[in-house]
Amino acid sequence: MNFRRLKILSDLVVLPHSVFALPFALASLLTATRGRPPFRLLFWVVVCMVLARTTAMAYNRLVDAEFDARNPRTRNRDLPAGRIRPWQVRLVVAACAFGFVLACRPLNPLSFKLSPLALAIVLFYSHTKRFTWTSHLFLGLALGVAPLGAWVAATGRFETQPLWLAAAVVCFLAGFDILYATQDEAFDKAEGLQSWVVRWGIPNSLKASRFFHFGMLGFLAGFGAQAGFPPFYYGGIGLIGAILLYQHRTAYALRRTGDGIQFTLSPSMMKMNGWIAVLYFVVVGVTVWF
């Protein structure tokens, strides 16, 4: 496979966006192992994360191909533009899904047994926009299983503590996915697709986004309390809160124009969210190591 083909596959699954969930999974892993995960465990957790997300993203591109081809914002993506064939995407989905299940086996028996359920959760999100305006929460859940999976990989058992972190990820993803969905409000209405924006309108959706991000901070604080983290951790959560506040003040603009609404969203929003996830991992890393 040449580099051009690898680049197309990377663009297909937006590989850099793995940063949204991976830092939370690693933060969960660090907490569960008190900052000292064995290299073998760390390796397989990262492999599982990349394979699960690649499976989910490729599957999403496949089932949404007909809509992407009609949407002016997405019609130049690799699949609708014909730079990659559907059978090739199906092969990526099958290979990565199979690889994910196999990669869970070296972790522990519970991780291996739960791997099909994890795949079902991350794949189900791709269908939710067809029947529920809460699809953003399902996207959050798809990524929220990452810290749960990392915790089970480290401990071999299911516990309530990582549920706080999973809930934070659900709120984090739902909050910025609602903002992202504002770009497709008109298209989604025309195609009969559902979203928070379609159901409640842009002004109310912006309020919901802020609510979810505020909830994220609360769940992160709850996770720290369960883990017995020192005050430094909560200072880091405060910094994340300040960044989220800055984002809500600068990432978008809402103006009323006569009987309508003009809305603009900054293209840097996704990058900022990636840095928020990385910052949280750094905060947890410093907390557990020092």
N, C-alpha and C positions, 0 to 999 in steps of 0.2 A: 504493500500500500504506500503510495507516494505522499509527500507532505501536503500536497493540495487536497487530497482526499481526507487526510487527517484533519486539516483545517476545516473542511466542510462538516465533518462529523462533530468537531468541537463547537462550531457555530450552531449546528442543529440542536444540541442539548445545552447551549449557552454554558459551557463548562465553568467559566469564572464565577457563575452565580452559585456554585457549590458553597461559596463562602457564607451564604445566608444560614445554612444549617450546620455545617461542619464545626464552626467554633463552639456552638452550643453543645454539640455531641462531645467534643474534646473537653469542654468545661465540666460536663457531667462525668466523663471518664476520670479527669484529674481529681474531682471531689470524691468519687467512689474509691479511688486508690490512694487517697491522701497525698496526691501529687507525685506518686511514683509508679506510673503504669509500666509494666514490663514492655520491652520493645516489641515482642511478638504480639501482645495484646493491642498495642497502639497501631501496629501495622495492619492487622486484620480489621480493626474498627474503621480505619481510614479506607481500606479497600471496600468494605461493605458499604460505607457511606457513598463513595463515588459510584459504585455499581448500582445501588438502589436509586440514586438520584438520576443517573444516566438512563436507567430503565424507565423511570417515571416521565422524564422530560421527552425522551424519544417517543414514548407512547402518546403523550399529550400532543406532540406535533403530528402524529399519525392520525389520531381521531379528530383533530381540529383542522385537518388539511383543507377540507372543503370551505370552511369558514375563513381560514387564512387566505385562501386564493381570492376571496371576494372582498376582503377587508383591505382598503388602500394602505393601511399602516403595516400590514403583515404580508402582503401579496409577494414581496420580494424575498421572503424567507426561502431557504434552500429547497424545501419539499415542494411548495406550490410553484416555485420558479423553475423546477425541473433539474436542479443541479444534483439532486440525489433522488433515487427511485423509491417508491413505497416498499418494495420487497427488501431493499437494503435497510430501511428503517425497521421493518419487522424483524430482520435478522439481528439488528442491534438490540432490539427489545428482548428477543428470546435469549440471545447470548448473555446479555448483562443480567437478566433475571435468573437464569440458570447459574451464572457465576456468583451472584449474590447468595443464593441458597448454599452453594458449595463453600463460599467464604465464611458463612456463619458456622459451619461445622467445626472448624478448629477452635472456636471460642468456648462453647460449652453446650451441653445437651438442650438447655432451655432456649438459648439463642437459635439453635438449629430448628427446634420445634416451632418457634414463633415466626421464623422467616417467611413462610407463605402468608401469614396474617399481615406482616409488615408490607409485603408486596401488594396485597389486596388493598390496603389502606392507601398507599401512595398512588396506585393506579386508578382507584375509584374517583379521585378528585377530578380527573379529566372529563367525567361525564356529568358532574354536578351542575354546571352552568346551564344545562338543558332543562333542569326541573326545579332548581331552588336558587333564590337570591342570596342564600347563605353560603354560596360556593367558596367565598373567601375564607370562611372558617374551616372548610374541608382542606383547602390548600395549607392553612396553618397546621391542621392536624397531620397532613402528609409529611410536613417537615418537623412537627412536634414529636413524632415517634423517634427522631434521631437521638435526643438525649435519653429517652427511655431505653432504646436499644443499646446505647453505650453503657448505661448503668447495668443492664442485665448481662452484657458481655463481660463486665468487670467483676460482678458479684455472683452471677449464676442464679440470681433470684429476682423476683419482682417486688419492689418496695414502693412506698408512697412518696418518699422524698423527691425523686426526680419528676413526679407529677407536677410539682410547682414549676420546674424549669420547662416542662413540656407545655404547660398552660401559658407561660410567658412567650414561648415561641409561637403558639397559636395566635396570641394577641398581636405580637410583632408582625407576623406575616399578614394577618387579616387587615391590620391597620394600613400597611403600605400597599397591599393589593387592592384595597378599596380606592386608594388614590390612583393607582395605576389604571383601574377600570374606568376612570372618568374619561380617558382618551377614546374609549369605544362606546360611549353612551348611545350615540345615534345609531351606530352600526348594530349594536346588540338589540336595540328596540326593533330595528327593521328586520332582523333575522329571527326574532322571537327568543333570543337568549336572555338569561336572567342574571342579574347582579344586584348588589346593594344600591348601586347608582341608578339602575333602571327602576328599581322598586320604590326608592325613597327620594330620588333627586340628588343633585350635586350638593347643595347646602347642607342637607341632613347627613349625607354621606361623609362630608368633611368632619362633622361633629362626631360621627361614629368612629372615624379613623382616630381622632384625638382620644376618644373614650378607650379604644382598644390599646392605644399606646400608653395611656395612663394605667390601664390594667396590667400591662406588661411589667411596668415598674413595681407594682404591688406584688406580683407573682415572683419576680426576681428577689425582692426583699424577703418574701416568705421562704424561698429556697435557701437564702443566706441564713435565716433564722433556724431552719431545720438543720442546716449543716454546722451551726455554731460559728459562723464567720465573724471576724472582728470588725471594728468600726471602719477600717479602711475599705472593706467591701462596699459598705453603704455609701461611702464617699464616691466610689466608682459608679454606683447606681445613680447617684445624684448627677454626676457628670453626663451619663447617658440620657437622663431626663432632660438636662439642659440642651443637649444636642437635638433630641427629638422636638423640643419646644422651638429651637432655632429652625429646624426643618419645616415645621408647620407654619412658621412665619415667612419662610423664604422659598420653599420648594414649589409653591403654587400661588396663583393669584385668581381671585374671583371678583368679577365686575358685572354689574347689572347694566344691560344695554337696552333701554326701552322695555319691551315685554320679555326679553330674553336674558340669558346669562352667558357671559364670555368667561371661559375658564382656560387657564394655561398651566401646564405642569413642567417643571424643570427636568431636563434629561439627566441631570446629575443626581436625581433622587435615589436611583438604584445603587449607584456607587456609594452614596452616603450611608445607606442601609447596610451595605457590606462592611463598611468601616465600623459601624455600630456593633455588629456581630463580633468582629475581630477585637474591638476594644473590650467587650465583655469577657472574651476568652483571656485577654491579658490581665484584666482585673482579677478573675478567678485564679489564674496562674500565679500572680504575685501573692494573692491571699494564701493559697495553700502551700506555696514554696517558702515564703518568708514570714 
